[in-house]
Amino acid sequence: MSLNLHALRLFAAVARHRSFSRAAEALHISQPAVSKAIRDFELQIGEPLLERGVPGGVGLTPVGARLLQHATTLFAAEAAAEEDLAELRGLRAGRIAVGASTTIATYLLPPVISAFHRGHSQIELTLASANTADIIARLLARELDVALVEGRVDDPAISATPWRSDDLVLIAAPFHRLAKLDRVTAADLASEVMLLREPGSGTREIVLDALGDAGITPERLLEVEGTETAKQLVASGFGVAIVSEAAARDQIALGRLKTLALQNFSLRRTLFRLDLPGRQPSAAAAAFTKLLQ
């Protein structure tokens, strides 16, 4: 039995969007056409592929989940072939999907993206900003050509290459009580509200591990999504946070934030570029990686 590749593409779109209507909209065809094609495809396969009516939209059956893995690999190879052809055309066309954890995407990548666009303005570039866990998941799904994260990666399916180092600093508002101290002690910090990134953030894991190693256990923690939210709360006088120096640099220069010297504590982390071993990078991805280096 030979698979209908058009139907396979429609199935993958429905599975990715978890909805017939959203898949139809993304593919610019009618929903009835998508529904009929999927029904015919399931008849061809001889097994149901999708679970209708599940919470949140459409789910996958065990057979559908296995088929989606093959479809993802197949369409990734198709995209790679297209990118290889673009290379033969001297990078005059093509696309690249870059994904980075939030701090990297917001504060470290803009100069690289600007330089890439100046040299390859015909290449369509997309940038996904998410926490480390989400970037890893997207890379494994082959949705990204280049991936950069700030947290540890223990997945054997991923190769992590050190990219650059990043200093983390303790910040507070200039009028905060701790900002008046020459050096903050563990006891001073333990009684203060500590703002932390959400689970899945590489910064969160590194900060918690470093505080634990230093014997610092804040009594009050507040979980926030995103470094910008943490910075704004801290600038208003609410709590303290440990963030990338690159993320705080502008606000420090404006006088809205102040770095605090924490006794017997300093933190420098390594940022990583992630790859899937054996995956051949496209010409655009190779050019972007060269700029990173």
C-alpha positions as CSV (number, residue, x, y, z in Angstrom):
1,M,0.0,0.0,0.0
2,S,1.4,3.4,-1.0
3,L,0.4,6.3,1.2
4,N,-1.4,9.3,-0.3
5,L,1.1,12.1,0.5
6,H,-1.5,14.8,0.1
7,A,-3.7,13.1,2.7
8,L,-0.7,12.5,4.9
9,R,0.1,16.3,4.8
10,L,-3.6,17.1,5.7
11,F,-3.5,14.5,8.6
12,A,-0.2,16.1,9.9
13,A,-1.8,19.5,9.8
14,V,-4.9,18.4,11.7
15,A,-2.7,16.6,14.3
16,R,-0.5,19.7,14.7
17,H,-3.3,22.2,15.1
18,R,-5.6,19.7,17.0
19,S,-8.4,21.0,15.0
20,F,-10.0,20.3,11.5
21,S,-11.0,24.0,11.1
22,R,-7.7,25.5,12.1
23,A,-5.8,23.0,9.8
24,A,-8.1,23.9,6.9
25,E,-7.6,27.6,7.6
26,A,-3.8,27.2,7.7
27,L,-3.9,25.2,4.4
28,H,-6.4,27.5,2.7
29,I,-8.9,24.8,1.9
30,S,-12.4,24.1,3.2
31,Q,-13.0,22.2,6.4
32,P,-15.3,19.6,4.6
33,A,-12.5,18.9,2.2
34,V,-10.1,18.2,5.0
35,S,-12.6,16.0,6.9
36,K,-13.4,13.9,3.8
37,A,-9.7,13.5,3.0
38,I,-9.0,12.3,6.5
39,R,-11.9,9.9,6.5
40,D,-10.7,8.4,3.2
41,F,-7.2,8.3,4.5
42,E,-8.3,6.3,7.6
43,L,-10.1,3.9,5.3
44,Q,-7.0,3.5,3.3
45,I,-4.9,2.8,6.4
46,G,-7.5,0.5,7.9
47,E,-7.3,2.1,11.3
48,P,-8.6,5.3,13.0
49,L,-5.9,7.9,13.2
50,L,-7.7,10.7,15.1
51,E,-9.9,10.8,18.2
52,R,-12.7,13.3,17.7
53,G,-14.4,15.1,20.5
54,V,-11.6,15.0,23.0
55,P,-11.0,18.0,25.3
56,G,-9.1,20.7,23.5
57,G,-10.0,19.5,20.0
58,V,-8.7,16.5,18.2
59,G,-6.4,13.8,19.6
60,L,-4.3,11.0,18.2
61,T,-4.9,7.3,18.3
62,P,-1.8,5.1,18.9
63,V,-1.6,4.4,15.2
64,G,-2.0,8.1,14.5
65,A,0.8,9.0,16.9
66,R,3.1,6.5,15.2
67,L,2.2,7.8,11.7
68,L,2.7,11.4,12.8
69,Q,6.3,10.6,13.7
70,H,7.0,9.2,10.2
71,A,5.2,12.2,8.6
72,T,7.3,14.7,10.6
73,T,10.5,13.0,9.5
74,L,9.3,12.8,5.9
75,F,8.3,16.5,5.6
76,A,11.5,17.5,7.4
77,A,13.5,15.7,4.7
78,E,11.3,17.5,2.1
79,A,12.1,20.9,3.6
80,A,15.8,20.0,3.8
81,A,15.8,19.1,0.0
82,E,14.2,22.5,-0.7
83,E,16.9,24.2,1.4
84,D,19.6,22.3,-0.5
85,L,18.2,23.6,-3.8
86,A,18.3,27.1,-2.3
87,E,21.9,26.6,-1.5
88,L,22.6,25.8,-5.2
89,R,20.9,29.0,-6.0
90,G,23.3,30.9,-3.8
91,L,20.9,31.4,-0.9
92,R,18.7,33.6,-3.1
93,A,15.6,31.8,-1.6
94,G,14.7,29.6,1.2
95,R,13.6,29.8,4.9
96,I,15.0,29.2,8.3
97,A,13.3,28.7,11.6
98,V,15.3,29.8,14.7
99,G,14.2,29.0,18.2
100,A,15.7,30.3,21.4
101,S,14.8,30.5,25.1
102,T,13.3,33.8,26.1
103,T,16.4,35.6,27.4
104,I,18.5,34.6,24.3
105,A,15.8,35.5,21.8
106,T,15.0,38.9,23.5
107,Y,18.5,40.2,24.4
108,L,21.2,38.3,22.6
109,L,19.9,37.3,19.2
110,P,18.7,40.6,17.7
111,P,22.2,41.7,16.4
112,V,22.7,38.2,14.8
113,I,19.3,38.3,13.1
114,S,19.9,41.8,11.8
115,A,23.3,40.7,10.4
116,F,21.8,37.6,8.8
117,H,19.1,39.7,7.1
118,R,21.6,42.2,5.8
119,G,23.5,39.3,4.1
120,H,20.6,37.1,3.1
121,S,17.6,39.4,2.8
122,Q,15.8,36.9,0.4
123,I,15.7,34.2,3.1
124,E,12.5,34.0,5.1
125,L,13.4,33.9,8.8
126,T,11.1,33.1,11.7
127,L,12.1,33.4,15.4
128,A,10.3,31.4,18.1
129,S,10.8,32.6,21.7
130,A,9.9,30.1,24.4
131,N,11.3,28.5,27.6
132,T,14.0,25.9,27.3
133,A,11.7,22.9,27.6
134,D,9.5,24.2,24.7
135,I,12.5,24.9,22.5
136,I,13.8,21.3,23.1
137,A,10.4,19.9,22.2
138,R,10.2,21.9,19.0
139,L,13.7,20.8,17.9
140,L,12.8,17.2,18.5
141,A,9.7,17.7,16.3
142,R,12.0,19.1,13.7
143,E,10.2,22.4,13.7
144,L,13.4,24.4,14.2
145,D,16.6,24.6,12.1
146,V,18.6,26.4,14.8
147,A,18.0,26.1,18.6
148,L,19.6,28.0,21.4
149,V,18.9,27.5,25.1
150,E,20.1,28.6,28.5
151,G,19.4,25.5,30.5
152,R,20.8,22.0,30.9
153,V,19.9,19.4,28.2
154,D,20.1,15.7,29.2
155,D,18.2,14.2,26.2
156,P,20.4,11.6,24.4
157,A,18.7,12.5,21.1
158,I,20.2,16.0,21.3
159,S,23.7,17.3,20.9
160,A,24.5,20.4,23.0
161,T,27.4,22.6,22.0
162,P,28.5,25.5,24.3
163,W,27.8,28.8,22.5
164,R,28.7,31.6,24.9
165,S,28.7,32.4,28.6
166,D,26.2,34.6,30.4
167,D,26.5,36.3,33.8
168,L,23.5,36.3,36.1
169,V,23.0,39.2,38.6
170,L,20.9,39.9,41.6
171,I,18.7,42.9,40.9
172,A,16.5,45.2,43.1
173,A,14.9,48.6,42.8
174,P,17.4,51.4,43.8
175,F,15.1,52.3,46.7
176,H,14.7,48.7,47.9
177,R,16.0,48.1,51.5
178,L,18.6,45.6,50.2
179,A,20.0,48.2,47.7
180,K,21.3,50.2,50.7
181,L,23.6,47.4,51.8
182,D,27.2,47.1,50.6
183,R,26.9,43.4,50.4
184,V,23.8,41.2,50.7
185,T,24.0,38.1,52.9
186,A,22.2,34.8,52.7
187,A,20.1,35.8,55.7
188,D,19.2,39.1,54.1
189,L,18.0,37.3,51.0
190,A,16.2,34.6,52.8
191,S,13.6,37.0,54.2
192,E,12.9,38.7,50.9
193,V,10.5,37.8,48.1
194,M,12.4,36.1,45.3
195,L,10.9,36.2,41.8
196,L,11.4,33.0,39.8
197,R,10.7,32.1,36.2
198,E,8.1,29.5,35.3
199,P,8.8,25.7,35.3
200,G,10.6,24.7,32.1
201,S,12.8,27.8,32.2
202,G,16.5,27.2,32.1
203,T,17.2,30.2,34.2
204,R,14.8,28.9,37.0
205,E,16.7,25.6,37.2
206,I,20.1,27.3,37.3
207,V,19.1,29.9,39.9
208,L,17.5,27.3,42.2
209,D,20.5,25.0,42.0
210,A,23.0,27.9,42.6
211,L,21.0,29.2,45.6
212,G,20.8,25.7,47.1
213,D,24.6,25.2,46.7
214,A,25.1,28.5,48.5
215,G,22.8,27.5,51.3
216,I,20.3,30.2,50.5
217,T,16.6,29.2,50.9
218,P,14.3,32.2,50.2
219,E,11.2,31.9,52.4
220,R,8.9,33.5,49.8
221,L,8.9,32.7,46.1
222,L,6.8,34.3,43.4
223,E,6.6,32.5,40.0
224,V,6.4,34.7,37.0
225,E,6.3,34.0,33.2
226,G,9.1,35.9,31.5
227,T,12.1,38.0,32.5
228,E,10.4,41.2,31.5
229,T,7.6,40.6,34.0
230,A,10.1,40.0,36.7
231,K,12.1,43.1,35.9
232,Q,9.0,45.3,36.0
233,L,7.9,43.9,39.4
234,V,11.4,44.4,40.8
235,A,11.7,47.9,39.4
236,S,8.4,48.8,41.2
237,G,10.0,47.8,44.5
238,F,8.5,44.3,44.8
239,G,11.0,41.6,45.7
240,V,14.3,40.8,44.0
241,A,15.3,38.5,41.1
242,I,18.4,36.9,39.6
243,V,18.4,37.5,35.8
244,S,20.8,37.6,32.9
245,E,23.0,40.7,33.1
246,A,22.2,41.2,29.4
247,A,18.5,41.3,30.2
248,A,18.9,43.9,33.0
249,R,21.5,46.1,31.3
250,D,19.2,48.7,29.8
251,Q,17.1,49.2,33.0
252,I,20.3,49.4,35.1
253,A,21.6,52.2,32.8
254,L,18.3,54.1,33.2
255,G,18.6,53.8,36.9
256,R,15.4,51.8,37.3
257,L,17.3,48.7,38.6
258,K,20.4,48.2,40.6
259,T,22.7,45.1,40.8
260,L,23.3,43.9,44.4
261,A,26.5,42.3,45.5
262,L,25.6,38.9,47.1
263,Q,28.1,37.7,49.6
264,N,30.0,34.5,48.6
265,F,27.9,34.2,45.4
266,S,28.5,34.7,41.8
267,L,26.9,32.9,38.9
268,R,28.0,32.5,35.3
269,R,26.2,30.0,33.1
270,T,26.8,28.5,29.7
271,L,24.4,29.0,26.8
272,F,24.1,26.1,24.4
273,R,23.4,25.6,20.7
274,L,21.4,22.4,20.1
275,D,21.5,20.0,17.2
276,L,20.0,16.6,16.2
277,P,23.0,14.3,15.6
278,G,23.1,13.1,12.0
279,R,20.8,15.9,10.8
280,Q,22.3,17.7,7.8
281,P,21.8,21.5,8.3
282,S,20.3,23.5,5.4
283,A,22.4,26.2,3.7
284,A,20.5,28.9,5.5
285,A,21.0,27.2,8.9
286,A,24.7,26.8,8.2
287,A,25.0,30.5,7.3
288,F,23.1,31.5,10.5
289,T,25.3,29.2,12.6
290,K,28.4,30.7,11.1
291,L,27.2,34.1,12.3
292,L,26.6,32.7,15.8
293,Q,30.2,31.6,15.9
